[in-house]
Amino acid sequence: MDLNRLVAMLVKLFMRHGLKYAIDYLARRGKPGADLSPEEQKQRDEGKAMADKARKASRLAGRFLR
């Protein structure tokens, strides 16, 4: 395996891990669940759903960019 392919593979690996970590971090930040009002709980649930959609979009983009 040549050095260029190895570097490209490692960059993709770190970018994939970094993107997954960033989406998870943004979805988890905020108040604990017990301190949330019903409106805030609804907003939290919508945020989790958006994070799931972002993960799916990331996987789909990865398939097309190969």
Secondary structure in CASP SS format (residue, H / E / C, confidence):
PFRMAT SS
TARGET T0000
AUTHOR 0000-0000-0000
METHOD secondary structure of the structure
MODEL  1
M C 1.00
D C 1.00
L H 1.00
N H 1.00
R H 1.00
L H 1.00
V H 1.00
A H 1.00
M H 1.00
L H 1.00
V H 1.00
K H 1.00
L H 1.00
F H 1.00
M H 1.00
R H 1.00
H H 1.00
G H 1.00
L H 1.00
K H 1.00
Y H 1.00
A H 1.00
I H 1.00
D H 1.00
Y H 1.00
L H 1.00
A H 1.00
R H 1.00
R C 1.00
G C 1.00
K C 1.00
P C 1.00
G H 1.00
A H 1.00
D H 1.00
L C 1.00
S C 1.00
P H 1.00
E H 1.00
E H 1.00
Q H 1.00
K H 1.00
Q H 1.00
R H 1.00
D H 1.00
E H 1.00
G H 1.00
K H 1.00
A H 1.00
M H 1.00
A H 1.00
D H 1.00
K H 1.00
A H 1.00
R H 1.00
K H 1.00
A H 1.00
S H 1.00
R H 1.00
L H 1.00
A H 1.00
G H 1.00
R H 1.00
F H 1.00
L C 1.00
R C 1.00
END
